[in-house]
Amino acid sequence: MERNTTWYYRTFSEAEALAHAREFFDSLTGDFPRFHESRRVVGDAETSIFRPAVELQVAGLCLLAGKPRNELNLPVSFAFFVVDHLAVGWSAMMASQFRVAYSLCRSAVEASIFEVASLFDRTKFRDLWTQPAGTGGKVLQAISGTIPNELYAVLRRGWNATKSLGHASFMPVMSSGQVVQDHTGKKVGVMTFGGPYIEPLNEEALTNLTIVYGIAALVGLQAMSSSLIPHAQPCPEWEAKHNELWAKSKRIAEEAIKKLEME
């Protein structure tokens, strides 16, 4: 497909939307040692959960493009926000920029809640969103009786798993505490900036972030599936891919959330 400067303002066939989604994710892959090292730890999760969930959201945005839908302007903006934060946050995670990745993950889940709320209960959402206390948790509580129970459960689990990650709470702050090797090879504890120059790779932090990013990607996907895809053109292949991924990942996500709650 030929690129152009009005990419999301044209119409897409379903095949073009899915192809663009694959190209989008390919653009995130880094070709430097830390990315390759991280991928050896998280590669299966990336391939089976995170990448397909993000690609489906990108393809969904393509399928919504090209036609004026003023009433969808706000929820679509939230959906773009979700993809941006998932994409950049995952890249930060792969580069060992863990504090950045933690914060962006919470933002993606919160925007998914806002995306749903701005369609299902626009007036209540706008009243809350403009207030200092208008967090994802408050908004979700306000619309709990308006949205389907299963969707509420997905959003609630995602929020519970990520709500502390955007604050100066334990995991983001203490991710600066690394175990590194000195010039003799001895392991010592230090406080250091994040980044690909940290040695050795902090596999514990990477694994934890892989779990919450998988959850966040699925939350974003379900938000889009319930709120925006019904307004798109008929997309049977998108729906089939979504249903297959959700059936496969639902059990995995529930087990991952239980693991996080036990830690």
C-alpha positions as CSV (number, residue, x, y, z in Angstrom):
1,M,0.0,0.0,0.0
2,E,1.2,3.5,-0.8
3,R,1.6,5.8,2.1
4,N,0.0,9.3,2.0
5,T,-0.3,12.3,4.3
6,T,-4.0,11.8,4.9
7,W,-3.7,8.2,6.2
8,Y,-6.6,8.2,8.6
9,Y,-8.8,10.5,6.6
10,R,-9.3,8.1,3.7
11,T,-11.5,4.9,3.6
12,F,-9.9,1.5,4.0
13,S,-11.0,-1.9,2.8
14,E,-10.8,-4.5,5.6
15,A,-7.7,-6.1,3.9
16,E,-6.0,-2.7,3.8
17,A,-6.8,-2.0,7.4
18,L,-5.4,-5.3,8.6
19,A,-2.3,-4.9,6.5
20,H,-1.7,-1.4,7.8
21,A,-2.0,-2.7,11.4
22,R,0.8,-5.2,10.7
23,E,3.0,-2.5,9.2
24,F,2.3,-0.3,12.2
25,F,3.5,-2.8,14.7
26,D,6.5,-3.7,12.7
27,S,7.5,0.0,12.9
28,L,7.8,-0.4,16.8
29,T,10.4,-3.1,16.7
30,G,13.9,-2.0,17.8
31,D,17.0,-3.4,16.3
32,F,19.5,-3.0,19.1
33,P,20.8,-5.5,21.7
34,R,18.4,-4.7,24.6
35,F,15.4,-5.2,22.4
36,H,16.6,-8.6,21.3
37,E,17.5,-9.5,24.9
38,S,14.0,-8.4,26.1
39,R,12.3,-10.3,23.3
40,R,13.8,-13.5,24.4
41,V,11.9,-13.1,27.7
42,V,8.6,-11.7,26.4
43,G,8.5,-12.9,22.8
44,D,5.7,-15.4,23.3
45,A,3.5,-13.0,25.1
46,E,4.1,-10.3,22.5
47,T,3.3,-12.7,19.6
48,S,0.3,-14.4,21.2
49,I,-1.4,-11.5,23.1
50,F,0.0,-8.0,22.9
51,R,0.7,-7.7,19.2
52,P,-2.6,-9.1,17.9
53,A,-4.6,-7.0,20.4
54,V,-2.8,-3.8,19.3
55,E,-3.0,-4.6,15.6
56,L,-6.8,-5.2,15.9
57,Q,-7.1,-1.7,17.5
58,V,-5.1,-0.1,14.7
59,A,-7.1,-1.9,12.1
60,G,-10.3,-0.9,13.9
61,L,-9.3,2.8,13.7
62,C,-8.7,2.3,10.0
63,L,-12.1,0.8,9.5
64,L,-13.7,3.8,11.2
65,A,-11.7,6.3,9.1
66,G,-12.8,8.3,6.1
67,K,-16.4,9.2,7.0
68,P,-17.5,12.2,9.2
69,R,-18.9,11.0,12.5
70,N,-18.9,14.0,14.8
71,E,-20.6,12.0,17.6
72,L,-17.6,9.6,17.6
73,N,-14.9,12.3,17.6
74,L,-14.2,12.0,21.4
75,P,-14.3,8.2,21.7
76,V,-12.2,7.8,18.6
77,S,-9.7,10.3,20.0
78,F,-9.5,8.1,23.2
79,A,-9.0,5.0,21.1
80,F,-6.0,6.7,19.3
81,F,-4.7,7.7,22.8
82,V,-4.9,4.1,23.9
83,V,-2.9,2.8,20.9
84,D,-0.3,5.6,21.2
85,H,0.3,4.8,24.9
86,L,0.4,1.0,24.4
87,A,2.8,1.3,21.5
88,V,5.2,3.8,23.1
89,G,4.9,2.1,26.5
90,W,5.7,-1.3,25.1
91,S,8.8,0.1,23.3
92,A,9.9,1.8,26.5
93,M,9.5,-1.5,28.4
94,M,11.5,-3.4,25.8
95,A,14.3,-0.8,26.2
96,S,14.2,-1.2,30.0
97,Q,12.7,2.3,30.5
98,F,10.5,0.8,33.1
99,R,9.2,3.9,34.9
100,V,8.0,5.3,31.6
101,A,6.3,2.1,30.7
102,Y,4.5,1.8,34.1
103,S,2.9,5.3,33.7
104,L,1.9,4.8,30.1
105,C,0.2,1.5,30.9
106,R,-2.2,3.1,33.4
107,S,-3.0,5.9,31.0
108,A,-4.0,3.4,28.3
109,V,-6.4,1.6,30.6
110,E,-7.9,4.8,31.9
111,A,-8.4,6.1,28.3
112,S,-10.2,2.8,27.5
113,I,-12.6,3.4,30.3
114,F,-13.1,7.0,29.1
115,E,-13.7,5.7,25.5
116,V,-16.5,3.5,26.7
117,A,-18.0,6.1,29.0
118,S,-18.0,8.8,26.3
119,L,-20.2,6.6,24.2
120,F,-22.4,4.9,26.7
121,D,-23.1,7.8,29.0
122,R,-21.7,11.0,27.4
123,T,-23.4,13.5,29.8
124,K,-22.3,11.8,33.0
125,F,-18.9,11.2,31.6
126,R,-18.3,14.9,30.6
127,D,-19.5,16.1,34.0
128,L,-17.0,13.8,35.7
129,W,-14.1,14.2,33.2
130,T,-13.8,18.0,33.8
131,Q,-13.5,17.5,37.6
132,P,-10.2,16.9,39.5
133,A,-11.5,13.6,40.8
134,G,-12.5,12.4,37.4
135,T,-10.3,9.3,37.4
136,G,-10.8,6.0,35.6
137,G,-12.1,4.5,38.8
138,K,-14.7,7.2,39.5
139,V,-15.9,7.2,35.9
140,L,-16.2,3.4,35.8
141,Q,-18.2,3.5,39.0
142,A,-20.5,6.1,37.6
143,I,-21.3,4.1,34.4
144,S,-21.4,0.6,36.0
145,G,-25.1,0.4,35.7
146,T,-25.1,1.6,32.1
147,I,-22.6,-0.8,30.4
148,P,-22.8,-4.7,30.0
149,N,-21.7,-6.6,33.0
150,E,-19.0,-8.5,31.2
151,L,-17.5,-5.3,29.8
152,Y,-17.6,-3.7,33.3
153,A,-15.8,-6.7,34.7
154,V,-13.0,-6.4,32.0
155,L,-12.6,-2.7,32.7
156,R,-12.6,-3.1,36.4
157,R,-10.0,-5.8,36.4
158,G,-7.8,-3.7,34.1
159,W,-8.1,-0.7,36.3
160,N,-7.4,-2.6,39.5
161,A,-4.2,-4.0,37.9
162,T,-2.9,-0.7,36.7
163,K,-4.4,2.2,38.7
164,S,-1.3,2.5,41.0
165,L,1.2,2.6,38.1
166,G,0.8,6.2,37.1
167,H,1.5,7.5,40.6
168,A,4.7,7.7,42.6
169,S,3.8,4.3,44.2
170,F,6.1,1.3,44.9
171,M,6.7,-0.3,41.5
172,P,7.4,2.7,39.4
173,V,9.5,4.4,42.0
174,M,11.6,1.4,43.1
175,S,12.2,0.2,39.5
176,S,15.3,2.5,39.8
177,G,16.7,0.0,42.2
178,Q,18.7,-2.3,40.0
179,V,21.1,-5.2,40.5
180,V,24.1,-4.6,38.2
181,Q,27.6,-6.0,37.8
182,D,30.7,-4.0,38.7
183,H,34.0,-4.2,36.8
184,T,34.9,-7.4,38.6
185,G,31.7,-9.1,37.8
186,K,30.3,-8.9,41.3
187,K,26.6,-8.1,41.6
188,V,25.8,-4.9,43.5
189,G,22.6,-3.0,44.2
190,V,22.5,0.6,42.8
191,M,20.0,3.3,42.0
192,T,20.2,4.1,38.3
193,F,18.3,5.6,35.4
194,G,16.4,3.2,33.2
195,G,17.5,2.3,29.8
196,P,19.2,-0.3,27.6
197,Y,22.5,0.3,29.3
198,I,21.3,-1.3,32.5
199,E,23.1,-4.7,33.0
200,P,21.9,-7.3,33.6
201,L,18.4,-7.2,32.2
202,N,15.8,-6.9,35.1
203,E,13.7,-9.9,34.1
204,E,11.4,-9.6,37.1
205,A,10.3,-6.0,36.1
206,L,10.1,-7.0,32.5
207,T,7.9,-10.0,33.2
208,N,5.6,-7.9,35.5
209,L,5.2,-5.2,32.8
210,T,4.5,-7.8,30.2
211,I,1.5,-9.0,32.2
212,V,0.0,-5.6,32.8
213,Y,0.6,-4.6,29.1
214,G,-1.1,-7.7,28.0
215,I,-4.1,-6.9,30.2
216,A,-4.1,-3.2,29.0
217,A,-4.0,-4.3,25.4
218,L,-7.0,-6.6,25.9
219,V,-8.9,-3.9,27.8
220,G,-8.3,-1.5,25.0
221,L,-9.5,-4.1,22.5
222,Q,-12.7,-4.8,24.4
223,A,-13.4,-1.1,24.8
224,M,-13.1,-0.7,21.0
225,S,-15.1,-3.8,20.2
226,S,-18.0,-2.8,22.4
227,S,-18.1,0.9,21.7
228,L,-16.7,1.7,18.3
229,I,-16.7,-1.3,16.0
230,P,-20.5,-1.4,15.9
231,H,-20.2,2.0,14.1
232,A,-17.7,0.8,11.5
233,Q,-18.3,-0.8,8.2
234,P,-19.1,-4.5,8.2
235,C,-15.8,-6.3,9.1
236,P,-16.3,-10.0,9.4
237,E,-12.6,-10.8,9.4
238,W,-11.9,-8.3,12.1
239,E,-14.7,-9.8,14.2
240,A,-13.4,-13.3,13.6
241,K,-9.9,-12.4,14.6
242,H,-11.2,-10.6,17.7
243,N,-13.4,-13.5,18.8
244,E,-10.5,-16.0,18.4
245,L,-8.0,-13.8,20.3
246,W,-10.5,-13.1,23.1
247,A,-11.4,-16.7,23.5
248,K,-7.7,-17.7,23.7
249,S,-6.6,-14.9,26.0
250,K,-9.5,-14.5,28.4
251,R,-8.3,-17.4,30.6
252,I,-4.7,-16.2,30.4
253,A,-5.6,-12.7,31.4
254,E,-7.6,-13.9,34.4
255,E,-4.7,-16.1,35.6
256,A,-2.3,-13.1,35.1
257,I,-4.5,-10.8,37.2
258,K,-4.7,-13.4,40.0
259,K,-0.9,-13.6,39.9
260,L,-0.6,-9.8,40.3
261,E,-3.1,-9.7,43.1
262,M,-1.1,-12.3,45.0
263,E,2.2,-10.4,44.8
